Amino acid sequence: MSVRTEPAIKIAPKSIRRSWLLGGLLIIWVAVAQILQGKATLELAVPENSKFTAWAGEVADSIRDNRNDGLAFKYFFNPIREFVDGFVNIIREFIAIPNGSSSIPVLGWLGVISLIGFVVFAVSNVRMAFAAVALTFACGALGLWTDSMDTLAMTFAAVILSLAIGIPVGIWAGLSDRVLKVVTPILDLAQILPTLVYLAPLALFFLIGPASATIATMVYSIPIAVRLTAFGIRGVPTSPVEAGTSMGTTKRQLLRKVQLPMSSRTIIMGINQTVMAALSFVVIAALIGAPGLGKPVIDALIIRNVGDGFVAGIAVVLIAIMLDRSTSAAITKKDTFVPPSEADRKRRKLALITAGIAAIVGIVLSRQMAWAAFFPKQIDIGSQVANASDSAVTWVTENMELLTAGLSKAVTVGVLNPLESILANSPWYLTIAMITLISLILGGIRSAIVSATLLIAVVATGLWYDTMITFTQTIVATMLTMLVGVVLGVWIGRSVRAERALRPILDAGQTLPAFVYLIPMLGFFGPSRFTAIATGILYSIPIVVKIVGQGIREVPVNMVEAATSTGSTKWQLITKVQLPAAKKSLLLATNQGLIFVLAVVVIGGLVGGGGLGYLVLLGSSKPELQGKGLVAGFCILLLGVMIDRIAQYMVARNSAPKH
Amino acid sequence: MVRNKRVGAKASVLAAAAALLLTACGGAGVDAEASAAPSGDAALAECGSYAIAMHAWVGYTASAQVITEVAKANGCDISQVTLAEAGVTYDAMESGSVDLVVEDWGGGRWQEWADRGALVEVGDNGNVGIIGMYVPQWMADKYPDITDSANLNKYAELFVTDESKGKGAWYEGPPGYTTIGEKLVSANNLNFTVLPQGTEAALIDVFTKAAENETPAIGYWWTPQNFLAKVPMARVNFPTNDWTDAAEASGLTDYPELPLIKLATPKAMDANDAFTKIVKNFKWTNDDQNAVAADIESGTDPAVAAQKWIDANADTVAGWLK
């Protein structure tokens, strides 16, 4: 063993014992599963309901029946819906849809672009302003001006409402420990819950349309705003707060003059993340009637038009980059502590006024002239881009079939089927017992109790078999994600040039809606469980690569130098020093990978994944199975919570001081 | 202090912008140019604004687009809302965000919503749906008796894939479509595993590859669908049943022929304007639909494809408006 050469890393004897224990357990599991294959799997035929899902269906029905005259609807849900609908429409009429009796929105395309340029210039700098203008114009050039504006409007509406709730709650949670304690589990839950899962229930309460879509987006983005705001307030150093208190400032003054200004950077970062979260909802929201770029993506999925879907996906990415970079630029601007000189301020003021006048000219023109109101149809490269991506996909499908089919077969036969036979096709009690034991070894007694409780809850719902099918695919997808993600993560963690090259691809990968690559995936691999897995991998790789890269970069320089000076090779350096030292990041990356894979489980159901994802889809379109769909969503949540908890207990254990 | 001043400067510029914007609101010069759009027939000028649900398949798009174009030409304000079929759409009709479904395959699932007064059945649209299990044409040529369900087990081995657990792979229809795969398999003792498919796209992929590479496949398909014209397939016949007897029908049954119907909101049906008339009277054949759908699929803009059919069938269209 070359462990001796790296004195920095010690392997505790306890963890060696642990891995032996795990190995033995796995062997027993495989053996027993082989003997009891096919027994007590609790498989429930697709068209059938369990007692629990039938009951859930009845509840959903009674909610529907009450919708018109139930008191909760009259005085709670309906007013909320009307308010949100109204709010969204005001913003849409401003930039996206005809305003009142007019045939254009309040602002035509030139007006919108001028306004965006001006606002971005005001909050950041001139380079950013031009970039924002160019990116927005590019959306129009793709032939998707109106859809892009609808998306922008929906995003703004959701972000404004999210911040209106998220920032005050975040401040409160930042100031009071008790509030933070109450709020944290709710935030965890909202972030783990796969987005497609709460669409159907939300539509039950808020009906189909922009209101439901906006509220669904808010469920997803409010937690981020709350978390980062609370984090910012808590991060304010104690000395200024104490100084303020000793000078007799009131709590209110303290908040306004000290805590808020000092945490403004984190809060703006929260705004940035809230915007990105809201934007990632675009396509999913289209499933419940939201206007915008999601619609062409879904349409393209339906008629298998790869190109058009891709073009709409690019527009989403462009808007994401535009919003991300402008808000990030606002953060860095906050960082300059050197006060501008008198001349600088004068120049800036003059520039602002000039830009303002230009913006106003643009706005007025866009209301008076047809060419400035309707985006010019001559500038439309959408079909060229669509054709190019169409032919690229066709080429891969036709020429790489050996590779794609081979990969799919290797994973299905080599990993997926064996794992499925252990998890899903062996008795439920065996699976529960083994998972509980494993989480006992990995995360301790509390994580074991949590796993056992959640798994028994799954059995009680009657969807055990489908849950295990989904669990199997989630595990395989996460394993493959980690395999690729760690390699790429180490690469970008070690090389600044690699980081720079991959960064835009990773950013695009994170914002490109998963629906866009479903059809190409189908073309490559055909409808199968592997296709669902591949979709999950594509979706979760960017976040894993980023976290691993960050972890590698944060490995103390002296550790790396020590290893290099003792003559370790590059390979030894990576495997014996950098990866072990980045263990915490690796665990976090695995956890996030799993959660991201789970988030697209429902999408996997579209391409042959079966399991819970398919049941969610089934439930939303077959009324007699709506209860089953709702419960399937709930089971995805249970899986997510279980995985998340085990991982958190594991991290807590591993970062505890060694003894 | 410095910062405050700057914010002040910014605010004043923004305020000035807002003020100018408001004055600009008064004269919307663009409208004068844009309102030169065609104004409707005088008799039917009062047509309101309606939203048509747009569903997952090209045939549906063809029907919906033709209705859209005819209604627009008669002064109606039409928007199209893309939605998943069945439950989601019925909910949307209840909430008033969608007014019309031009082709419902739900087989009566909407009854619950109709009972609550959320939607009305408006009768057949003239298209008849024939659902079934299909094999690629090359299989029917090579194994002529495969189209009789009694012989399927003989060939089950051909259909085995990594996905199908040692039995034949049975590609089931997407959620939201009427499917009875499990029943067919168990009632006929077929040695097949029903594989749930999430989208029509997945089935198209399966059948396209089966035809191109001459690989075996059996899956759910239906007409009217212009896909059959491009990729020829043969329908497997199952023992038919008397569908008037619900108890019997759950047995060895095949899919019944399904007259496709229109669903609309009471609002649309009570308005008594051009839209009401079009919705009530719209009726065309499977061939009509396939013709428009084929154009759309080959890349023609749906609006253009619909208009082409409307121009060629002016008499039929005139009949809808009576």
Interface residues (C-beta under 8 A of the other chain):
Chain A: A45 V46 P47 D61 R64 D65 R67 N68 S101 S102 S103 I104 V106 G108 F118 A122 A203 L204 L207 I208 G209 A286 L287 I288 G289 K295 I298 D299 L301 I302 I303 R304 P339 P340 R345 R348 K349 L352 I353 G356 A359 I360 I363 V364 R367 Q368 M369 A370 A373 K409 T412 V413 N417 L518 I519 L522 G523 G526 P527 S528 R529 G605 L606 V607 G608 G609 G610 G613 Y614 L617 L618 S620 S621 K622 P623 E624 Q626
Chain B: V2 K5 R6 A9 K10 V13 L14 A16 A17 L20 L21 A24 C25 G27 A28 G29 V30 D31 E33 A34 S35 A37 M54 A56 W57 V58 T61 V81 T82 L83 A84 E85 A86 G87 V88 T89 Y90 D91 A92 E94 S95 S97 V98 R109 E112 R116 T161 D162 E163 Y171 P175 G176 I180 E182 K183 V194 L195 P196 Q197 G198 T199 E200 A201 A202 L203 I204 D205 V206 K209 I296 E297
